[in-house]
Amino acid sequence: MTVKLEQFDDNDSLLSAFSQQLASLLKQAINTKGFANIAVSGGSTPKPLFQALSKISLPWSKVNVTLADERWVDASHEASNERLVRENLLINEAAAANFVSLTTADENAEDAEAAISSRLAALNLPFDVIILGMGEDGHTASLFPCSAQLEEGFNLKRKELVIATEPTTAPHQRMSLTLASIIASNNVFLHITGEKKKKVFEDALANHSALEKPIKAVCDACELKLVWAP
Ligand code: 6PG
């Protein structure tokens, strides 16, 4: 288990350093192979990061942006992570990026697993960068400790790159990257802020199993860069 801590005094310093770091990783990928793949998370934490990143000049038309997870709602719904990304990241300089959605018109997320998995496979993975978030229950992406699909989400031999999950402690069905898709990424970041989440993270690593605190599964399987500010 390796956790590399990138700690900042305040959120403004985090935002400026982290957005520049992300931009330089994307630029490096574009220089090496002609394109870059990034998966970002939803929730409230990344919104100011998206806005900062959107203003950085990059060959954005060569960047594929998708999500670590999505809530199974229409893209116009206020809970939609796609909407969050469209409104806060795919603007300014980054308006030229190519967005890959994790939803379909299927009523049940489960029916869309194969289609979305192929959509992602067409990007020529791995992701150059994935930015994870974490909930106070230790979930990351939409790998929730309470969901019946968690073990399958951890199954490293699973064919599909995504899994439909149904949290019992949070609203909406979800479509989530699997653990295998997450840990295959070249750079895995966990972006959290505040003392409370830092404690949750440390407690997850010290005192819990991966099934109890899914973020631990990621730490166990790859080098995680923890980006944190109070
Ligand atoms: C989602 C997420 C989820 C999120 C955490 C943290 O769509 O729900 O991608 O994994 O990152 O729940 O969310 P906050 O930043 O809102 O605390």
Residues whose N, C-alpha, C, O or C-beta is under 5 A from the ligand:
A	BS01	6PG	S41 G42 G43 S44 T45 D69 N81 G133 M134 G135 H139 T140 A141 S142
